[in-house]
Amino acid sequence: MPQTLEEKLADEKKRAQNEKIGTSLQNLKDAGFDMNGSDKREVSAYERAADTISKGLHTTENEKAVQEHTNLPNNVVAPVLEIDIIKESVCKENAIMKQLETVDSLTRQENDIIEKEIIEISKSIPIILASRDGFRSIQGVDNLRSLVSGEKMMRDGEEMGKAGILGKIKRAFVGGDK
């Protein structure tokens, strides 16, 4: 028996809904979601970059990274270099004195304290100068803003590539969703 108009419309709605669900599932898979029942998904390059930028701005363990982002005023460069030179000298001298055992235990303890303090002072200066006048946070905002702009431009480009006659021609040669 042939279908009525209402049955055909209901079947077409069901087919369209199933197609929409299939497209949504494919989009989730493309975004890295595991469709096998777990909530795990692959982290996108965008998320990794944002995480790296944020951690880089707030992590002070990597001394080289902190120094690279420090905003040193001209009148501070020479004193900071002097402190670094003194720090290196103190560390080397203390190591030599320990190795050759040229000092008593009390002097050795004092030298260890001085060495630790000068290392901490040396580490603190770039951190303080990096945060001076909000420089570090301004850097972070600019970096994240650039990242977001780049991601938006990439997505806009993808959408433009799907639209119009050029998008159809591209899909005809390269493939992709119709």
C-alpha positions, 0 to 999 in steps of 0.5 A: 500500500502506498504511503500517505503524504503525512507518512512521507513527511514523517519519514523525511523529517526522521531521515533529516533528523538522523542525518543531522545527528550523524553530522553532529557525531562526525563533528564531535569525532573531528573535534577529538571526542572519543565516541566509545563512551568515554569523555576523553578527547584529543587536545587541539593545537589551539588548546595546547598553545594557550596552555603553553602561553599561560604556563610560560607567563606564570611559571618561574622555574625556568630561569632562561624563560623568565630572563627572556621576558624581562623588561630591563630598564637601561639603568638596571642592566649593569647592576643585574650583570654584576650580581650575576657575575658575583653569583657565579664567582660565589658558587665557583669559590664555594665549590672549590673551598669545599673540594679542597677543604680550605675552610672550617665547618662554620665558615662552610655553612656561612658560605652555603647560606650566602650562596643560596641567598645570592642565587635567590636574589639573582632569580628574583630580579628578573621576575620582579622586572618582568612584572614591573608595570604589568609588562608580563600580563600585557605580554600574555594578553597580547600573545593570547589575543594573537592566538585567538585571532589566528584561530578565528582567521583559520576558521573563517577561512575554512568556512569561506572555502566551503562557500560559493563556486570556488568552494565547490570547485575546490571540493571537486578536486580535493574532496570534502563535505558537499 
